[in-house]
Amino acid sequence: MPRFQNESGFTLLSSLLFLSMILFLVPILANMMKLTQYDSRYDELSVWHFFLFLQHETTEAAGYQVTGNTLHLQLRNGKTASYSRYYSDIRRQVNSVGHEIYLKDVKQIEFVPLTFGFKTIVHSIQGEIYEKVIIFHPK
């Protein structure tokens, strides 16, 4: 049986080996690409963090009053903390002084008085609406 002198080129075995490596790596690379893409929930977490701050300060307050789209909390030390929209931010002021930004990218905020507290409705610039009922417990 004569041997071929030119043995360069692909054999069936090397082609199958190459094809099996590709078929093995494609699902792994697809999963790695899926892991690098994530959905940012920064806005949602920021709003719920604001609700947490507001609820904590309400439980420490002696009283509250809603006027328009502003919430006034009478603190136990005699000062008044107010929450209102300032451009596209929600800010907190104490005795109408100071400028603490609690939330950004807000289109509108509403405080709806209830018999047992108030409802806070936040409309974000992205079009999302977040609601939270905050119960006031007088001490």
N, CA, C and O atoms as a GROMACS GRO file, in nm:
protein
  556
    1MET      N    1   0.084  -0.116   0.000
    1MET     CA    2   0.000   0.000   0.000
    1MET      C    3   0.089   0.125   0.000
    1MET      O    4   0.172   0.142   0.090
    2PRO      N    5   0.074   0.208  -0.096
    2PRO     CA    6   0.162   0.325  -0.103
    2PRO      C    7   0.115   0.434  -0.004
    2PRO      O    8  -0.004   0.455   0.014
    3ARG      N    9   0.210   0.500   0.057
    3ARG     CA   10   0.178   0.612   0.148
    3ARG      C   11   0.182   0.740   0.068
    3ARG      O   12   0.262   0.758  -0.024
    4PHE      N   13   0.092   0.830   0.110
    4PHE     CA   14   0.093   0.960   0.046
    4PHE      C   15   0.205   1.043   0.107
    4PHE      O   16   0.224   1.043   0.228
    5GLN      N   17   0.276   1.112   0.027
    5GLN     CA   18   0.386   1.194   0.075
    5GLN      C   19   0.334   1.325   0.135
    5GLN      O   20   0.399   1.381   0.224
    6ASN      N   21   0.223   1.375   0.088
    6ASN     CA   22   0.169   1.501   0.137
    6ASN      C   23   0.065   1.471   0.244
    6ASN      O   24  -0.048   1.436   0.211
    7GLU      N   25   0.100   1.483   0.373
    7GLU     CA   26   0.009   1.455   0.483
    7GLU      C   27  -0.044   1.582   0.548
    7GLU      O   28  -0.097   1.576   0.659
    8SER      N   29  -0.031   1.694   0.481
    8SER     CA   30  -0.085   1.819   0.537
    8SER      C   31  -0.235   1.825   0.509
    8SER      O   32  -0.284   1.764   0.414
    9GLY      N   33  -0.307   1.899   0.592
    9GLY     CA   34  -0.451   1.912   0.575
    9GLY      C   35  -0.524   1.858   0.696
    9GLY      O   36  -0.462   1.808   0.790
   10PHE      N   37  -0.655   1.869   0.694
   10PHE     CA   38  -0.739   1.825   0.805
   10PHE      C   39  -0.781   1.681   0.784
   10PHE      O   40  -0.813   1.640   0.672
   11THR      N   41  -0.781   1.608   0.889
   11THR     CA   42  -0.834   1.474   0.885
   11THR      C   43  -0.974   1.476   0.945
   11THR      O   44  -1.015   1.575   1.005
   12LEU      N   45  -1.044   1.369   0.929
   12LEU     CA   46  -1.177   1.360   0.985
   12LEU      C   47  -1.172   1.367   1.137
   12LEU      O   48  -1.259   1.428   1.199
   13LEU      N   49  -1.073   1.307   1.196
   13LEU     CA   50  -1.060   1.309   1.341
   13LEU      C   51  -1.033   1.450   1.394
   13LEU      O   52  -1.093   1.488   1.494
   14SER      N   53  -0.948   1.527   1.331
   14SER     CA   54  -0.920   1.664   1.377
   14SER      C   55  -1.043   1.753   1.355
   14SER      O   56  -1.067   1.843   1.436
   15SER      N   57  -1.117   1.731   1.251
   15SER     CA   58  -1.240   1.810   1.227
   15SER      C   59  -1.345   1.781   1.334
   15SER      O   60  -1.411   1.873   1.383
   16LEU      N   61  -1.361   1.654   1.369
   16LEU     CA   62  -1.458   1.618   1.474
   16LEU      C   63  -1.416   1.673   1.610
   16LEU      O   64  -1.500   1.716   1.689
   17LEU      N   65  -1.287   1.670   1.637
   17LEU     CA   66  -1.237   1.725   1.763
   17LEU      C   67  -1.262   1.876   1.770
   17LEU      O   68  -1.306   1.926   1.873
   18PHE      N   69  -1.236   1.947   1.663
   18PHE     CA   70  -1.260   2.090   1.657
   18PHE      C   71  -1.408   2.121   1.672
   18PHE      O   72  -1.445   2.213   1.745
   19LEU      N   73  -1.493   2.047   1.605
   19LEU     CA   74  -1.637   2.068   1.613
   19LEU      C   75  -1.690   2.040   1.754
   19LEU      O   76  -1.777   2.112   1.802
   20SER      N   77  -1.639   1.937   1.820
   20SER     CA   78  -1.684   1.906   1.956
   20SER      C   79  -1.641   2.016   2.055
   20SER      O   80  -1.715   2.048   2.148
   21MET      N   81  -1.521   2.073   2.035
   21MET     CA   82  -1.478   2.183   2.123
   21MET      C   83  -1.567   2.306   2.104
   21MET      O   84  -1.602   2.372   2.202
   22ILE      N   85  -1.603   2.337   1.983
   22ILE     CA   86  -1.692   2.451   1.956
   22ILE      C   87  -1.829   2.427   2.020
   22ILE      O   88  -1.884   2.516   2.085
   23LEU      N   89  -1.884   2.307   2.000
   23LEU     CA   90  -2.015   2.277   2.058
   23LEU      C   91  -2.012   2.277   2.210
   23LEU      O   92  -2.114   2.304   2.274
   24PHE      N   93  -1.900   2.249   2.270
   24PHE     CA   94  -1.885   2.251   2.414
   24PHE      C   95  -1.874   2.395   2.467
   24PHE      O   96  -1.927   2.426   2.573
   25LEU      N   97  -1.805   2.482   2.394
   25LEU     CA   98  -1.781   2.619   2.440
   25LEU      C   99  -1.895   2.716   2.414
   25LEU      O  100  -1.908   2.815   2.486
   26VAL      N  101  -1.978   2.692   2.315
   26VAL     CA  102  -2.087   2.785   2.282
   26VAL      C  103  -2.186   2.803   2.398
   26VAL      O  104  -2.217   2.918   2.429
   27PRO      N  105  -2.236   2.698   2.463
   27PRO     CA  106  -2.328   2.721   2.576
   27PRO      C  107  -2.260   2.792   2.694
   27PRO      O  108  -2.323   2.872   2.762
   28ILE      N  109  -2.133   2.762   2.717
   28ILE     CA  110  -2.062   2.828   2.826
   28ILE      C  111  -2.048   2.977   2.797
   28ILE      O  112  -2.070   3.060   2.886
   29LEU      N  113  -2.012   3.013   2.676
   29LEU     CA  114  -1.999   3.154   2.639
   29LEU      C  115  -2.135   3.224   2.642
   29LEU      O  116  -2.142   3.342   2.679
   30ALA      N  117  -2.241   3.156   2.603
   30ALA     CA  118  -2.375   3.216   2.607
   30ALA      C  119  -2.415   3.247   2.751
   30ALA      O  120  -2.471   3.354   2.777
   31ASN      N  121  -2.386   3.157   2.845
   31ASN     CA  122  -2.417   3.183   2.986
   31ASN      C  123  -2.332   3.296   3.042
   31ASN      O  124  -2.381   3.375   3.123
   32MET      N  125  -2.207   3.304   3.001
   32MET     CA  126  -2.122   3.413   3.047
   32MET      C  127  -2.172   3.547   2.996
   32MET      O  128  -2.166   3.646   3.068
   33MET      N  129  -2.221   3.552   2.875
   33MET     CA  130  -2.276   3.676   2.820
   33MET      C  131  -2.403   3.716   2.893
   33MET      O  132  -2.429   3.834   2.915
   34LYS      N  133  -2.483   3.617   2.932
   34LYS     CA  134  -2.606   3.644   3.005
   34LYS      C  135  -2.575   3.701   3.144
   34LYS      O  136  -2.649   3.786   3.194
   35LEU      N  137  -2.468   3.656   3.205
   35LEU     CA  138  -2.430   3.704   3.337
   35LEU      C  139  -2.380   3.848   3.335
   35LEU      O  140  -2.395   3.920   3.433
   36THR      N  141  -2.322   3.890   3.224
   36THR     CA  142  -2.270   4.027   3.217
   36THR      C  143  -2.380   4.129   3.196
   36THR      O  144  -2.359   4.247   3.222
   37GLN      N  145  -2.495   4.087   3.149
   37GLN     CA  146  -2.607   4.178   3.129
   37GLN      C  147  -2.699   4.169   3.250
   37GLN      O  148  -2.751   4.062   3.281
   38TYR      N  149  -2.719   4.281   3.318
   38TYR     CA  150  -2.806   4.280   3.434
   38TYR      C  151  -2.900   4.400   3.428
   38TYR      O  152  -2.871   4.501   3.364
   39ASP      N  153  -3.011   4.387   3.495
   39ASP     CA  154  -3.112   4.491   3.500
   39ASP      C  155  -3.088   4.575   3.625
   39ASP      O  156  -3.097   4.524   3.737
   40SER      N  157  -3.058   4.700   3.606
   40SER     CA  158  -3.030   4.788   3.719
   40SER      C  159  -3.161   4.827   3.787
   40SER      O  160  -3.253   4.874   3.720
   41ARG      N  161  -3.168   4.809   3.915
   41ARG     CA  162  -3.285   4.847   3.992
   41ARG      C  163  -3.251   4.964   4.085
   41ARG      O  164  -3.306   4.976   4.195
   42TYR      N  165  -3.160   5.048   4.040
   42TYR     CA  166  -3.114   5.159   4.122
   42TYR      C  167  -3.229   5.254   4.158
   42TYR      O  168  -3.242   5.294   4.274
   43ASP      N  169  -3.312   5.290   4.060
   43ASP     CA  170  -3.422   5.383   4.086
   43ASP      C  171  -3.522   5.325   4.186
   43ASP      O  172  -3.564   5.394   4.279
   44GLU      N  173  -3.559   5.200   4.167
   44GLU     CA  174  -3.655   5.136   4.257
   44GLU      C  175  -3.599   5.126   4.399
   44GLU      O  176  -3.670   5.153   4.496
   45LEU      N  177  -3.473   5.088   4.410
   45LEU     CA  178  -3.412   5.079   4.542
   45LEU      C  179  -3.401   5.216   4.609
   45LEU      O  180  -3.417   5.228   4.730
   46SER      N  181  -3.374   5.319   4.531
   46SER     CA  182  -3.365   5.454   4.587
   46SER      C  183  -3.500   5.499   4.643
   46SER      O  184  -3.506   5.558   4.751
   47VAL      N  185  -3.607   5.471   4.571
   47VAL     CA  186  -3.740   5.512   4.618
   47VAL      C  187  -3.777   5.436   4.744
   47VAL      O  188  -3.828   5.496   4.839
   48TRP      N  189  -3.752   5.307   4.749
   48TRP     CA  190  -3.786   5.230   4.869
   48TRP      C  191  -3.696   5.268   4.987
   48TRP      O  192  -3.739   5.259   5.102
   49HIS      N  193  -3.576   5.310   4.960
   49HIS     CA  194  -3.489   5.360   5.066
   49HIS      C  195  -3.544   5.492   5.121
   49HIS      O  196  -3.542   5.516   5.242
   50PHE      N  197  -3.593   5.577   5.032
   50PHE     CA  198  -3.657   5.702   5.076
   50PHE      C  199  -3.780   5.671   5.162
   50PHE      O  200  -3.799   5.735   5.266
   51PHE      N  201  -3.861   5.575   5.120
   51PHE     CA  202  -3.978   5.538   5.201
   51PHE      C  203  -3.935   5.489   5.340
   51PHE      O  204  -4.002   5.518   5.439
   52LEU      N  205  -3.825   5.416   5.346
   52LEU     CA  206  -3.776   5.367   5.474
   52LEU      C  207  -3.734   5.482   5.564
   52LEU      O  208  -3.767   5.483   5.683
   53PHE      N  209  -3.661   5.580   5.509
   53PHE     CA  210  -3.624   5.698   5.587
   53PHE      C  211  -3.748   5.773   5.637
   53PHE      O  212  -3.755   5.814   5.753
   54LEU      N  213  -3.844   5.790   5.546
   54LEU     CA  214  -3.965   5.865   5.581
   54LEU      C  215  -4.045   5.792   5.689
   54LEU      O  216  -4.095   5.856   5.782
   55GLN      N  217  -4.057   5.663   5.678
   55GLN     CA  218  -4.130   5.586   5.778
   55GLN      C  219  -4.059   5.592   5.914
   55GLN      O  220  -4.124   5.603   6.018
   56HIS      N  221  -3.928   5.584   5.913
   56HIS     CA  222  -3.853   5.591   6.039
   56HIS      C  223  -3.871   5.727   6.106
   56HIS      O  224  -3.891   5.735   6.227
   57GLU      N  225  -3.864   5.833   6.028
   57GLU     CA  226  -3.880   5.967   6.088
   57GLU      C  227  -4.024   5.991   6.132
   57GLU      O  228  -4.047   6.063   6.228
   58THR      N  229  -4.119   5.931   6.064
   58THR     CA  230  -4.259   5.945   6.105
   58THR      C  231  -4.284   5.875   6.237
   58THR      O  232  -4.360   5.926   6.320
   59THR      N  233  -4.222   5.761   6.259
   59THR     CA  234  -4.242   5.692   6.387
   59THR      C  235  -4.180   5.769   6.502
   59THR      O  236  -4.223   5.755   6.617
   60GLU      N  237  -4.079   5.851   6.474
   60GLU     CA  238  -4.014   5.930   6.578
   60GLU      C  239  -4.080   6.068   6.596
   60GLU      O  240  -4.046   6.140   6.689
   61ALA      N  241  -4.172   6.104   6.507
   61ALA     CA  242  -4.233   6.238   6.511
   61ALA      C  243  -4.347   6.245   6.612
   61ALA      O  244  -4.408   6.144   6.647
   62ALA      N  245  -4.374   6.369   6.659
   62ALA     CA  246  -4.485   6.392   6.751
   62ALA      C  247  -4.615   6.419   6.677
   62ALA      O  248  -4.722   6.400   6.732
   63GLY      N  249  -4.606   6.464   6.553
   63GLY     CA  250  -4.725   6.492   6.474
   63GLY      C  251  -4.687   6.515   6.329
   63GLY      O  252  -4.568   6.523   6.296
   64TYR      N  253  -4.787   6.526   6.242
   64TYR     CA  254  -4.761   6.552   6.101
   64TYR      C  255  -4.873   6.636   6.043
   64TYR      O  256  -4.983   6.643   6.099
   65GLN      N  257  -4.844   6.702   5.930
   65GLN     CA  258  -4.942   6.783   5.860
   65GLN      C  259  -4.908   6.780   5.712
   65GLN      O  260  -4.792   6.793   5.674
   66VAL      N  261  -5.010   6.764   5.630
   66VAL     CA  262  -4.992   6.765   5.486
   66VAL      C  263  -5.053   6.892   5.432
   66VAL      O  264  -5.172   6.917   5.450
   67THR      N  265  -4.972   6.974   5.365
   67THR     CA  266  -5.021   7.096   5.299
   67THR      C  267  -4.976   7.091   5.154
   67THR      O  268  -4.856   7.102   5.126
   68GLY      N  269  -5.071   7.076   5.064
   68GLY     CA  270  -5.037   7.064   4.922
   68GLY      C  271  -4.956   6.939   4.898
   68GLY      O  272  -4.998   6.829   4.934
   69ASN      N  273  -4.841   6.956   4.837
   69ASN     CA  274  -4.751   6.842   4.813
   69ASN      C  275  -4.630   6.848   4.905
   69ASN      O  276  -4.520   6.806   4.868
   70THR      N  277  -4.651   6.900   5.024
   70THR     CA  278  -4.544   6.908   5.124
   70THR      C  279  -4.591   6.838   5.251
   70THR      O  280  -4.704   6.854   5.295
   71LEU      N  281  -4.500   6.760   5.308
   71LEU     CA  282  -4.527   6.692   5.434
   71LEU      C  283  -4.446   6.760   5.543
   71LEU      O  284  -4.324   6.778   5.528
   72HIS      N  285  -4.512   6.798   5.652
   72HIS     CA  286  -4.446   6.860   5.767
   72HIS      C  287  -4.455   6.763   5.884
   72HIS      O  288  -4.564   6.720   5.922
   73LEU      N  289  -4.340   6.729   5.941
   73LEU     CA  290  -4.335   6.642   6.057
   73LEU      C  291  -4.289   6.724   6.177
   73LEU      O  292  -4.182   6.785   6.174
   74GLN      N  293  -4.370   6.724   6.284
   74GLN     CA  294  -4.329   6.791   6.406
   74GLN      C  295  -4.242   6.695   6.486
   74GLN      O  296  -4.290   6.593   6.536
   75LEU      N  297  -4.115   6.728   6.496
   75LEU     CA  298  -4.022   6.640   6.565
   75LEU      C  299  -4.033   6.659   6.716
   75LEU      O  300  -4.086   6.761   6.761
   76ARG      N  301  -3.987   6.566   6.791
   76ARG     CA  302  -3.997   6.570   6.938
   76ARG      C  303  -3.911   6.679   7.000
   76ARG      O  304  -3.936   6.721   7.113
   77ASN      N  305  -3.809   6.726   6.927
   77ASN     CA  306  -3.724   6.833   6.980
   77ASN      C  307  -3.780   6.972   6.952
   77ASN      O  308  -3.713   7.072   6.977
   78GLY      N  309  -3.903   6.980   6.899
   78GLY     CA  310  -3.968   7.108   6.873
   78GLY      C  311  -3.946   7.160   6.732
   78GLY      O  312  -4.008   7.260   6.695
   79LYS      N  313  -3.862   7.099   6.655
   79LYS     CA  314  -3.836   7.144   6.517
   79LYS      C  315  -3.934   7.078   6.421
   79LYS      O  316  -3.999   6.979   6.454
   80THR      N  317  -3.944   7.135   6.302
   80THR     CA  318  -4.033   7.082   6.199
   80THR      C  319  -3.950   7.041   6.077
   80THR      O  320  -3.877   7.123   6.021
   81ALA      N  321  -3.962   6.918   6.038
   81ALA     CA  322  -3.896   6.868   5.917
   81ALA      C  323  -4.000   6.864   5.806
   81ALA      O  324  -4.110   6.812   5.823
   82SER      N  325  -3.963   6.921   5.691
   82SER     CA  326  -4.057   6.921   5.578
   82SER      C  327  -3.994   6.851   5.458
   82SER      O  328  -3.875   6.866   5.430
   83TYR      N  329  -4.078   6.776   5.389
   83TYR     CA  330  -4.038   6.704   5.268
   83TYR      C  331  -4.117   6.761   5.152
   83TYR      O  332  -4.240   6.770   5.158
   84SER      N  333  -4.047   6.800   5.046
   84SER     CA  334  -4.115   6.855   4.929
   84SER      C  335  -4.027   6.832   4.806
   84SER      O  336  -3.910   6.795   4.816
   85ARG      N  337  -4.089   6.856   4.690
   85ARG     CA  338  -4.014   6.843   4.565
   85ARG      C  339  -3.941   6.973   4.537
   85ARG      O  340  -3.996   7.082   4.552
   86TYR      N  341  -3.816   6.960   4.497
   86TYR     CA  342  -3.732   7.074   4.462
   86TYR      C  343  -3.670   7.043   4.327
   86TYR      O  344  -3.576   6.965   4.318
   87TYR      N  345  -3.725   7.104   4.221
   87TYR     CA  346  -3.691   7.069   4.083
   87TYR      C  347  -3.720   6.921   4.062
   87TYR      O  348  -3.836   6.880   4.071
   88SER      N  349  -3.620   6.839   4.033
   88SER     CA  350  -3.646   6.696   4.012
   88SER      C  351  -3.597   6.614   4.131
   88SER      O  352  -3.571   6.494   4.118
   89ASP      N  353  -3.584   6.678   4.246
   89ASP     CA  354  -3.537   6.611   4.367
   89ASP      C  355  -3.642   6.619   4.477
   89ASP      O  356  -3.732   6.704   4.473
   90ILE      N  357  -3.630   6.531   4.574
   90ILE     CA  358  -3.708   6.544   4.697
   90ILE      C  359  -3.610   6.586   4.805
   90ILE      O  360  -3.508   6.520   4.829
   91ARG      N  361  -3.642   6.697   4.869
   91ARG     CA  362  -3.551   6.747   4.970
   91ARG      C  363  -3.618   6.754   5.106
   91ARG      O  364  -3.740   6.760   5.118
   92ARG      N  365  -3.535   6.752   5.207
   92ARG     CA  366  -3.580   6.764   5.346
   92ARG      C  367  -3.519   6.890   5.402
   92ARG      O  368  -3.400   6.917   5.386
   93GLN      N  369  -3.603   6.969   5.469
   93GLN     CA  370  -3.557   7.089   5.537
   93GLN      C  371  -3.605   7.084   5.681
   93GLN      O  372  -3.713   7.032   5.710
   94VAL      N  373  -3.525   7.137   5.771
   94VAL     CA  374  -3.562   7.145   5.912
   94VAL      C  375  -3.581   7.292   5.945
   94VAL      O  376  -3.488   7.372   5.932
   95ASN      N  377  -3.703   7.329   5.989
   95ASN     CA  378  -3.740   7.468   6.016
   95ASN      C  379  -3.712   7.558   5.895
   95ASN      O  380  -3.665   7.670   5.911
   96SER      N  381  -3.742   7.508   5.776
   96SER     CA  382  -3.724   7.579   5.648
   96SER      C  383  -3.579   7.620   5.623
   96SER      O  384  -3.553   7.715   5.549
   97VAL      N  385  -3.486   7.549   5.682
   97VAL     CA  386  -3.344   7.577   5.664
   97VAL      C  387  -3.276   7.445   5.624
   97VAL      O  388  -3.316   7.338   5.669
   98GLY      N  389  -3.176   7.455   5.540
   98GLY     CA  390  -3.102   7.336   5.499
   98GLY      C  391  -3.152   7.284   5.366
   98GLY      O  392  -3.250   7.332   5.309
   99HIS      N  393  -3.081   7.185   5.320
   99HIS     CA  394  -3.112   7.133   5.187
   99HIS      C  395  -3.056   6.991   5.178
   99HIS      O  396  -2.946   6.972   5.126
  100GLU      N  397  -3.129   6.893   5.229
  100GLU     CA  398  -3.088   6.753   5.221
  100GLU      C  399  -3.164   6.686   5.108
  100GLU      O  400  -3.287   6.682   5.109
  101ILE      N  401  -3.093   6.633   5.012
  101ILE     CA  402  -3.156   6.564   4.900
  101ILE      C  403  -3.176   6.418   4.940
  101ILE      O  404  -3.080   6.348   4.972
  102TYR      N  405  -3.302   6.373   4.936
  102TYR     CA  406  -3.333   6.235   4.973
  102TYR      C  407  -3.358   6.146   4.852
  102TYR      O  408  -3.342   6.025   4.859
  103LEU      N  409  -3.397   6.207   4.740
  103LEU     CA  410  -3.431   6.128   4.622
  103LEU      C  411  -3.413   6.215   4.498
  103LEU      O  412  -3.444   6.334   4.501
  104LYS      N  413  -3.364   6.156   4.391
  104LYS     CA  414  -3.342   6.228   4.265
  104LYS      C  415  -3.431   6.171   4.155
  104LYS      O  416  -3.490   6.064   4.170
  105ASP      N  417  -3.441   6.246   4.047
  105ASP     CA  418  -3.516   6.206   3.926
  105ASP      C  419  -3.662   6.182   3.958
  105ASP      O  420  -3.718   6.078   3.923
  106VAL      N  421  -3.725   6.279   4.023
  106VAL     CA  422  -3.866   6.270   4.059
  106VAL      C  423  -3.945   6.368   3.975
  106VAL      O  424  -3.910   6.486   3.967
  107LYS      N  425  -4.050   6.320   3.914
  107LYS     CA  426  -4.138   6.405   3.834
  107LYS      C  427  -4.242   6.473   3.923
  107LYS      O  428  -4.274   6.590   3.906
  108GLN      N  429  -4.295   6.397   4.018
  108GLN     CA  430  -4.401   6.449   4.106
  108GLN      C  431  -4.404   6.366   4.234
  108GLN      O  432  -4.376   6.246   4.232
  109ILE      N  433  -4.440   6.432   4.344
  109ILE     CA  434  -4.461   6.361   4.470
  109ILE      C  435  -4.593   6.410   4.528
  109ILE      O  436  -4.625   6.529   4.522
  110GLU      N  437  -4.668   6.317   4.583
  110GLU     CA  438  -4.796   6.350   4.645
  110GLU      C  439  -4.800   6.290   4.784
  110GLU      O  440  -4.757   6.176   4.806
  111PHE      N  441  -4.852   6.367   4.877
  111PHE     CA  442  -4.880   6.317   5.011
  111PHE      C  443  -5.031   6.326   5.031
  111PHE      O  444  -5.088   6.436   5.029
  112VAL      N  445  -5.095   6.213   5.050
  112VAL     CA  446  -5.241   6.208   5.066
  112VAL      C  447  -5.270   6.176   5.212
  112VAL      O  448  -5.234   6.068   5.259
  113PRO      N  449  -5.335   6.268   5.285
  113PRO     CA  450  -5.364   6.240   5.426
  113PRO      C  451  -5.470   6.132   5.442
  113PRO      O  452  -5.569   6.130   5.368
  114LEU      N  453  -5.448   6.044   5.536
  114LEU     CA  454  -5.544   5.938   5.571
  114LEU      C  455  -5.579   5.954   5.718
  114LEU      O  456  -5.516   6.033   5.788
  115THR      N  457  -5.677   5.879   5.766
  115THR     CA  458  -5.716   5.892   5.906
  115THR      C  459  -5.611   5.834   6.000
  115THR      O  460  -5.605   5.874   6.116
  116PHE      N  461  -5.530   5.743   5.952
  116PHE     CA  462  -5.431   5.676   6.036
  116PHE      C  463  -5.288   5.706   5.994
  116PHE      O  464  -5.196   5.641   6.044
  117GLY      N  465  -5.266   5.800   5.905
  117GLY     CA  466  -5.134   5.833   5.855
  117GLY      C  467  -5.144   5.906   5.723
  117GLY      O  468  -5.228   5.995   5.707
  118PHE      N  469  -5.062   5.871   5.629
  118PHE     CA  470  -5.065   5.934   5.497
  118PHE      C  471  -5.008   5.837   5.393
  118PHE      O  472  -4.931   5.746   5.424
  119LYS      N  473  -5.050   5.861   5.269
  119LYS     CA  474  -4.999   5.782   5.156
  119LYS      C  475  -4.902   5.870   5.079
  119LYS      O  476  -4.931   5.986   5.050
  120THR      N  477  -4.788   5.814   5.046
  120THR     CA  478  -4.687   5.885   4.967
  120THR      C  479  -4.684   5.822   4.829
  120THR      O  480  -4.668   5.701   4.815
  121ILE      N  481  -4.698   5.906   4.726
  121ILE     CA  482  -4.695   5.860   4.587
  121ILE      C  483  -4.583   5.934   4.516
  121ILE      O  484  -4.580   6.057   4.512
  122VAL      N  485  -4.490   5.858   4.462
  122VAL     CA  486  -4.375   5.914   4.391
  122VAL      C  487  -4.385   5.876   4.244
  122VAL      O  488  -4.396   5.758   4.211
  123HIS      N  489  -4.380   5.976   4.156
  123HIS     CA  490  -4.377   5.955   4.012
  123HIS      C  491  -4.234   5.983   3.966
  123HIS      O  492  -4.186   6.095   3.982
  124SER      N  493  -4.168   5.886   3.908
  124SER     CA  494  -4.030   5.906   3.863
  124SER      C  495  -4.030   5.964   3.722
  124SER      O  496  -4.130   5.961   3.651
  125ILE      N  497  -3.916   6.016   3.684
  125ILE     CA  498  -3.901   6.072   3.549
  125ILE      C  499  -3.915   5.962   3.444
  125ILE      O  500  -3.959   5.988   3.332
  126GLN      N  501  -3.877   5.839   3.479
  126GLN     CA  502  -3.887   5.726   3.385
  126GLN      C  503  -4.031   5.678   3.367
  126GLN      O  504  -4.057   5.591   3.284
  127GLY      N  505  -4.125   5.733   3.444
  127GLY     CA  506  -4.266   5.696   3.430
  127GLY      C  507  -4.316   5.595   3.531
  127GLY      O  508  -4.433   5.558   3.528
  128GLU      N  509  -4.230   5.550   3.621
  128GLU     CA  510  -4.272   5.454   3.723
  128GLU      C  511  -4.346   5.527   3.836
  128GLU      O  512  -4.316   5.643   3.866
  129ILE      N  513  -4.442   5.458   3.896
  129ILE     CA  514  -4.518   5.513   4.008
  129ILE      C  515  -4.499   5.421   4.127
  129ILE      O  516  -4.520   5.300   4.118
  130TYR      N  517  -4.459   5.480   4.240
  130TYR     CA  518  -4.436   5.405   4.363
  130TYR      C  519  -4.527   5.462   4.471
  130TYR      O  520  -4.537   5.584   4.485
  131GLU      N  521  -4.593   5.375   4.546
  131GLU     CA  522  -4.684   5.417   4.653
  131GLU      C  523  -4.646   5.347   4.782
  131GLU      O  524  -4.602   5.232   4.783
  132LYS      N  525  -4.665   5.420   4.891
  132LYS     CA  526  -4.639   5.361   5.023
  132LYS      C  527  -4.731   5.430   5.123
  132LYS      O  528  -4.736   5.553   5.129
  133VAL      N  529  -4.804   5.351   5.200
  133VAL     CA  530  -4.887   5.402   5.308
  133VAL      C  531  -4.803   5.399   5.436
  133VAL      O  532  -4.752   5.294   5.475
  134ILE      N  533  -4.790   5.514   5.499
  134ILE     CA  534  -4.711   5.526   5.620
  134ILE      C  535  -4.806   5.554   5.734
  134ILE      O  536  -4.879   5.653   5.734
  135ILE      N  537  -4.804   5.466   5.833
  135ILE     CA  538  -4.897   5.476   5.946
  135ILE      C  539  -4.832   5.560   6.056
  135ILE      O  540  -4.716   5.540   6.091
  136PHE      N  541  -4.910   5.654   6.108
  136PHE     CA  542  -4.861   5.739   6.217
  136PHE      C  543  -4.916   5.687   6.349
  136PHE      O  544  -5.038   5.674   6.366
  137HIS      N  545  -4.827   5.659   6.442
  137HIS     CA  546  -4.866   5.613   6.575
  137HIS      C  547  -4.839   5.725   6.675
  137HIS      O  548  -4.723   5.748   6.709
  138PRO      N  549  -4.940   5.794   6.722
  138PRO     CA  550  -4.914   5.900   6.821
  138PRO      C  551  -4.867   5.838   6.953
  138PRO      O  552  -4.919   5.736   6.998
  139LYS      N  553  -4.768   5.903   7.013
  139LYS     CA  554  -4.713   5.850   7.139
  139LYS      C  555  -4.750   5.939   7.255
  139LYS      O  556  -4.712   5.911   7.368
   0.00000   0.00000   0.00000
